[in-house]
Amino acid sequence: MSYCFVGHTPLSGRYHGPQELFEKLGPSLSDLKDLKSTFTELIVDGKRAVALMRATAHAAHGPYTQDPAIFVITVEGEKIVDLLEMVDTVMIETQCFGKKLSAA
């Protein structure tokens, strides 16, 4: 399975296989406390699907909300072969990593 996390955050990139995904993202995601996520819509067309999700948590630097987080999923047979996750990367940078926005 290939997993792509969009943007230019410390979490962004393409990961191959569940082991690499959990090794690279696990430490950062473990800082999210009381994570609650709800899938709000699923759109399927052949072997591709788009899933919309809402997530809330307490992050290291404040409240964390992704609404929506969007997943584009590609399936072959009965397995997910590609997963693209699109989220609010500013939320990740500010609430998870404590970076400040500047008026540049």
BELLINGI-V676989 format. One record per residue. N is the residue number from 1. SS is DSSP state (a for helix, b for strand, c for the rest). NEAR is the number of other C-alpha atoms within 10 Angstrom. Layout:
# BELLINGI-V676989
n;ss;near
N;SS;NEAR
N;SS;NEAR
This chain:
# BELLINGI-V676989
n;ss;near
1;c;14
2;b;16
3;b;20
4;b;19
5;b;19
6;c;16
7;c;15
8;c;11
9;c;13
10;c;14
11;c;18
12;c;14
13;b;14
14;b;15
15;b;20
16;b;13
17;a;13
18;a;12
19;a;10
20;a;14
21;a;17
22;a;13
23;a;11
24;a;15
25;a;15
26;a;13
27;a;10
28;a;16
29;a;14
30;c;10
31;c;15
32;c;19
33;b;14
34;b;10
35;b;15
36;b;12
37;b;15
38;b;12
39;b;13
40;b;12
41;b;11
42;b;13
43;b;10
44;b;12
45;b;8
46;c;8
47;c;12
48;b;15
49;b;15
50;b;18
51;b;17
52;b;17
53;b;18
54;b;16
55;b;15
56;b;17
57;b;17
58;b;17
59;b;24
60;c;16
61;c;15
62;b;14
63;b;15
64;b;20
65;b;21
66;b;18
67;b;16
68;b;17
69;b;18
70;b;20
71;b;19
72;b;18
73;b;18
74;b;20
75;b;15
76;b;11
77;c;7
78;c;7
79;b;9
80;b;15
81;b;15
82;b;18
83;b;21
84;b;17
85;b;17
86;b;17
87;c;19
88;c;15
89;a;18
90;a;16
91;a;18
92;a;20
93;a;18
94;a;18
95;a;20
96;a;21
97;c;16
98;c;14
99;c;13
100;c;9
101;c;9
102;c;5
103;c;3
104;c;3
